[in-house]
Amino acid sequence: MFKAIVSAETLRDTLDSVSVLVDECKIRLEEDGLSIRAVDPANVGMVDLTLAASAFESYETDGDGVIGVNLSRLEEFAGMADAGQLIQLELDEETRKLHIKIEGLEGTLALIDPESIRQEPDLPDLDLPATVVVEGRDINRAVKAADMVSDHIALGVDADAETFYVDAEGDTDDVHLELEREDLIDLSAGDARSLFSLDYLKDMNKAIPGDAEVTLELGEEFPVKLHFELAEGACQVTYMLAPRIQSN
């Protein structure tokens, strides 16, 4: 059993933060909210998301159900709602379809067998030496700058100088962005530098609000973990992005 009413903005923001990496996913319906964990087909990017029951106008489920959804189809439905409108969701367990109501509009979405969707990844326990907290707009600025010159981006922390920096080197041009401690919301400085595919970071960046506080955990040639919140803190999103190992 699953019945819920949620604002269009909350549902769209939640779906967007997952669909930048995968086309379909399992949604775990738990009593305290729903959760999604998925990895992209190349095993480079991962998302781990929880949306608390408090984010919904109403939320009812009888425990640990799992549904499989085609994200783009569900996003199309959510996109039919205007800002401020509410979306009603109800699972029909017999037909395994999701009934969706948006004011006068009604539709049904066929669900996917969860067993046919890639297994959810384990969340690696990484003890990374550097933690940086920046505004979402700083991530956006770094991604845009790097995109001018390269398809890779290096993220790093200089522990001695207490700076967070971004490097991108192209065939002919390069960019360097540096933020000192006073430019950051917070910094736990340890030496770190890793190179990443810019395409993935660009996709993740699309889901990060400009005014969000984004926590980055970094190491030396380690994955980066990015954490941020949506829906006034009721939605927690973690991205993990594997590094490109640089050959000397």
C-alpha positions as CSV (number, residue, x, y, z in Angstrom):
1,M,0.0,0.0,0.0
2,F,1.2,3.5,-0.9
3,K,-0.7,6.7,-1.0
4,A,0.9,10.1,-1.0
5,I,0.3,13.8,-1.8
6,V,3.3,15.9,-2.6
7,S,4.0,19.3,-4.1
8,A,5.0,19.4,-7.7
9,E,8.3,21.2,-6.9
10,T,9.4,18.6,-4.4
11,L,8.6,15.7,-6.6
12,R,10.3,17.3,-9.6
13,D,13.5,18.2,-7.7
14,T,13.7,14.7,-6.2
15,L,13.3,13.0,-9.6
16,D,15.7,15.4,-11.3
17,S,18.5,14.6,-8.8
18,V,18.2,10.9,-9.7
19,S,17.5,11.1,-13.5
20,V,20.7,13.0,-14.2
21,L,22.4,9.6,-13.7
22,V,19.9,6.9,-14.5
23,D,16.8,6.3,-16.6
24,E,15.1,3.9,-14.2
25,C,15.4,3.1,-10.5
26,K,14.0,1.3,-7.6
27,I,12.1,3.4,-5.0
28,R,12.0,1.9,-1.5
29,L,8.8,2.9,0.3
30,E,9.5,3.0,4.0
31,E,7.3,4.2,6.8
32,D,9.5,7.3,7.5
33,G,9.8,8.2,3.8
34,L,11.2,6.9,0.5
35,S,14.7,6.2,-0.6
36,I,16.5,5.7,-3.9
37,R,20.1,4.4,-4.5
38,A,21.3,3.9,-8.0
39,V,24.5,3.8,-10.0
40,D,24.9,4.8,-13.7
41,P,25.5,2.1,-16.3
42,A,29.2,2.8,-16.4
43,N,29.6,2.6,-12.6
44,V,31.1,6.1,-12.5
45,G,28.4,8.1,-10.7
46,M,26.1,7.1,-7.9
47,V,23.2,8.8,-6.2
48,D,21.8,8.0,-2.7
49,L,18.6,9.9,-1.8
50,T,16.1,9.9,1.0
51,L,12.9,11.9,1.0
52,A,11.3,12.1,4.5
53,A,7.6,11.6,5.0
54,S,7.6,15.2,6.4
55,A,8.2,16.4,2.8
56,F,4.7,15.2,1.8
57,E,1.3,16.8,2.5
58,S,0.3,13.2,3.3
59,Y,2.1,9.9,3.2
60,E,0.9,6.4,3.9
61,T,2.6,3.1,3.3
62,D,2.5,-0.2,5.1
63,G,6.3,-0.7,5.3
64,D,9.0,-2.0,3.1
65,G,7.7,-2.0,-0.4
66,V,9.8,-1.5,-3.5
67,I,8.6,-0.2,-6.9
68,G,10.5,0.2,-10.1
69,V,9.9,3.4,-12.1
70,N,10.8,4.8,-15.5
71,L,12.1,8.2,-14.3
72,S,11.5,10.1,-17.6
73,R,7.9,9.0,-17.7
74,L,7.2,9.9,-14.1
75,E,9.0,13.3,-14.7
76,E,6.6,13.9,-17.7
77,F,3.6,13.5,-15.4
78,A,5.2,15.7,-12.7
79,G,5.9,18.3,-15.4
80,M,2.2,18.6,-16.1
81,A,1.7,20.3,-12.8
82,D,2.0,24.0,-12.3
83,A,4.1,25.5,-9.5
84,G,2.2,25.3,-6.3
85,Q,0.0,22.4,-7.4
86,L,-0.2,19.1,-5.5
87,I,0.3,15.6,-7.0
88,Q,-1.5,12.6,-5.7
89,L,0.2,9.2,-6.0
90,E,-1.4,5.9,-5.3
91,L,-0.1,2.4,-5.9
92,D,-2.5,-0.2,-7.4
93,E,-1.0,-3.4,-6.1
94,E,-3.1,-5.7,-8.4
95,T,-2.2,-4.0,-11.6
96,R,1.3,-2.8,-10.4
97,K,0.5,0.7,-11.7
98,L,0.9,4.1,-10.1
99,H,-2.2,6.3,-10.3
100,I,-1.4,10.0,-10.6
101,K,-3.8,12.9,-10.0
102,I,-3.0,16.5,-10.6
103,E,-6.2,18.6,-10.0
104,G,-8.4,17.7,-13.0
105,L,-5.8,15.5,-14.7
106,E,-5.6,11.7,-14.0
107,G,-3.2,9.1,-15.4
108,T,-1.6,5.7,-14.7
109,L,2.0,4.9,-15.0
110,A,3.0,1.3,-15.6
111,L,5.8,0.3,-13.2
112,I,8.9,-1.8,-13.9
113,D,9.6,-5.1,-12.2
114,P,12.2,-4.1,-9.6
115,E,14.0,-7.4,-10.3
116,S,14.8,-6.2,-13.8
117,I,16.5,-3.0,-12.6
118,R,20.2,-3.0,-11.7
119,Q,21.0,-4.0,-8.2
120,E,21.5,-1.1,-5.8
121,P,25.1,-0.4,-5.1
122,D,26.7,-0.5,-1.6
123,L,27.6,2.9,-0.3
124,P,31.4,2.7,0.2
125,D,32.7,3.9,3.6
126,L,35.4,6.3,2.6
127,D,37.4,8.2,5.2
128,L,38.4,11.2,3.1
129,P,41.0,13.7,4.4
130,A,39.4,17.0,3.2
131,T,35.9,18.4,3.6
132,V,34.8,21.6,1.9
133,V,31.4,23.3,2.2
134,V,30.5,25.7,-0.6
135,E,27.4,27.3,-2.1
136,G,25.9,25.6,-5.1
137,R,26.6,28.6,-7.2
138,D,30.3,28.1,-6.6
139,I,30.1,24.6,-8.0
140,N,28.2,25.9,-11.0
141,R,30.9,28.6,-11.6
142,A,33.6,26.0,-11.4
143,V,31.8,23.6,-13.8
144,K,31.2,26.4,-16.3
145,A,34.8,27.6,-16.2
146,A,36.2,24.1,-16.7
147,D,33.7,23.4,-19.5
148,M,35.2,26.3,-21.5
149,V,38.6,24.5,-21.9
150,S,38.3,20.8,-21.1
151,D,36.2,17.6,-20.6
152,H,38.0,16.9,-17.3
153,I,38.1,18.8,-14.0
154,A,40.4,18.5,-11.0
155,L,39.1,19.2,-7.5
156,G,41.6,19.7,-4.8
157,V,42.4,21.1,-1.4
158,D,45.8,22.7,-0.4
159,A,46.1,22.0,3.3
160,D,48.9,24.4,3.9
161,A,47.2,27.3,2.1
162,E,43.8,26.3,3.3
163,T,42.3,26.7,-0.1
164,F,39.9,24.7,-2.3
165,Y,40.8,24.8,-5.9
166,V,39.5,23.7,-9.3
167,D,41.8,23.1,-12.3
168,A,40.9,22.3,-15.9
169,E,43.5,21.9,-18.6
170,G,42.7,21.7,-22.3
171,D,44.8,21.2,-25.4
172,T,45.6,24.9,-25.6
173,D,43.8,26.7,-22.7
174,D,43.4,26.2,-19.0
175,V,41.5,27.6,-16.0
176,H,42.2,27.7,-12.3
177,L,39.7,28.7,-9.7
178,E,40.7,29.1,-6.1
179,L,38.6,29.7,-3.0
180,E,40.2,30.6,0.3
181,R,38.8,29.7,3.7
182,E,36.9,33.0,4.0
183,D,35.2,32.4,0.6
184,L,34.0,29.0,1.9
185,I,31.2,28.1,4.3
186,D,33.5,25.6,6.0
187,L,36.8,23.8,5.4
188,S,38.4,20.8,7.0
189,A,41.7,21.0,5.3
190,G,43.7,17.9,4.2
191,D,45.7,17.5,1.1
192,A,43.5,16.2,-1.7
193,R,43.4,16.2,-5.5
194,S,41.4,14.0,-7.9
195,L,40.5,14.3,-11.6
196,F,36.9,13.7,-12.7
197,S,34.9,13.5,-15.9
198,L,33.3,16.9,-16.4
199,D,30.3,15.4,-18.1
200,Y,29.2,13.7,-14.9
201,L,29.8,16.7,-12.8
202,K,27.8,18.9,-15.2
203,D,24.9,16.5,-14.9
204,M,25.0,16.5,-11.1
205,N,25.4,20.2,-11.1
206,K,22.0,20.5,-12.9
207,A,20.3,19.2,-9.8
208,I,22.1,21.3,-7.2
209,P,20.3,24.6,-6.3
210,G,22.5,27.7,-6.5
211,D,21.7,28.6,-2.9
212,A,22.3,25.1,-1.5
213,E,25.1,24.3,0.9
214,V,27.1,21.6,-0.8
215,T,29.5,19.5,1.2
216,L,32.4,17.9,-0.8
217,E,34.5,15.2,0.7
218,L,37.8,14.7,-1.2
219,G,41.0,12.6,-1.2
220,E,44.0,11.9,-3.4
221,E,42.7,10.1,-6.5
222,F,39.6,9.0,-4.6
223,P,36.0,9.4,-5.4
224,V,34.4,12.7,-4.4
225,K,31.2,12.7,-2.3
226,L,28.8,15.6,-2.6
227,H,26.0,16.1,-0.2
228,F,23.2,18.7,-0.3
229,E,19.6,19.1,0.7
230,L,16.3,19.8,-1.1
231,A,12.8,20.4,0.0
232,E,13.8,22.6,3.0
233,G,16.0,19.8,4.4
234,A,13.5,17.0,4.0
235,C,15.4,15.5,1.1
236,Q,19.0,14.4,1.5
237,V,21.0,13.8,-1.6
238,T,24.5,12.3,-1.8
239,Y,26.4,11.9,-5.1
240,M,29.6,9.9,-5.5
241,L,31.8,10.3,-8.5
242,A,34.7,8.0,-9.3
243,P,38.0,9.6,-10.3
244,R,39.9,9.3,-13.5
245,I,43.2,7.9,-12.5
246,Q,45.9,10.1,-14.0
247,S,48.8,8.2,-15.7
248,N,52.2,9.7,-15.0
